[in-house]
């Protein structure tokens, strides 16, 4: 099966939040994000803002403890360089701080 392109319309005022969200995504992430959101809706994922907050708080806790993700599994940062020396981890921590977390 080949690639299918779909078009839909949004209201520039009423859907400003959606337009801003998609505009903020990297160029190659828009379709992937749209598919993930649509599949979550179809599947009836019951994710609440509280659930999301808890997950983000856990990410922050792991970053602060120096945990790393390697091979798809979270590992302790013991013996590794400190988390703040990794520019990606430092950026993640900065973004969490911007959220007030």
C-alpha positions in Angstrom: 0.0 0.0 0.0 1.3 3.4 -0.9 1.4 6.8 0.8 -1.9 8.6 1.2 -2.1 12.3 1.7 -5.2 13.8 3.4 -6.3 17.4 3.8 -8.5 19.0 6.4 -9.4 22.5 7.4 -9.0 24.4 10.7 -10.3 27.8 11.8 -7.4 30.2 12.4 -9.0 31.6 15.5 -10.9 28.7 17.1 -8.1 26.2 16.4 -5.2 28.5 17.1 -3.9 26.1 19.8 -3.8 23.2 17.4 -2.2 25.3 14.7 0.5 26.5 17.1 1.1 23.0 18.4 1.7 21.6 14.9 3.7 24.7 13.9 6.1 24.0 16.8 6.8 20.5 15.7 9.9 19.6 13.6 9.1 19.2 9.9 9.3 15.4 9.9 7.3 15.0 13.1 4.0 16.4 12.1 2.6 13.2 10.4 3.9 10.9 13.0 2.4 13.1 15.8 -1.0 13.3 14.0 -1.0 9.5 13.6 -0.2 9.0 17.3 -2.9 11.4 18.5 -5.5 9.8 16.2 -4.6 6.3 17.3 -4.8 7.3 20.9 -8.3 8.8 20.3 -9.4 5.7 18.4 -8.1 3.4 21.0 -9.8 5.4 23.8 -6.7 6.1 25.7 -7.9 7.6 29.0 -4.9 9.8 29.6 -5.7 12.7 31.9 -3.7 15.8 32.6 -3.1 14.3 36.1 -1.6 11.2 34.4 0.6 13.4 32.2 1.8 15.4 35.2 2.7 12.3 37.1 4.7 11.0 34.1 6.5 14.3 33.7 7.3 14.4 37.4 8.8 10.9 37.1 11.0 11.9 34.2 12.2 14.9 36.3 12.9 12.5 39.2 14.9 10.2 37.0 16.9 13.1 35.4 17.7 14.4 38.9 18.9 10.9 40.0 21.2 10.7 37.0 19.2 7.9 35.3 19.9 7.2 31.6 18.0 5.3 29.0 20.2 2.8 27.2 18.9 0.1 25.0 15.3 1.0 25.8 15.8 0.4 29.6 16.4 3.0 32.3 19.7 2.5 34.1 21.2 4.3 37.1 23.7 7.0 36.3 26.2 5.5 38.7 29.6 5.4 37.1 28.4 7.5 34.1 29.1 11.2 33.7 26.6 13.4 35.6 23.3 14.0 33.9 23.9 17.8 33.8 27.0 17.2 31.6 24.8 15.8 28.8 23.4 18.7 26.8 20.2 16.8 26.0 19.6 16.1 29.6 20.4 19.7 30.5 17.9 20.9 27.9 15.2 18.5 29.2 15.8 19.8 32.7 15.5 23.4 31.5 12.2 22.6 29.7 10.8 21.0 32.8 11.8 24.1 34.8 10.0 26.2 32.2 6.9 24.2 33.0 7.3 24.9 36.7 8.4 21.4 37.5 
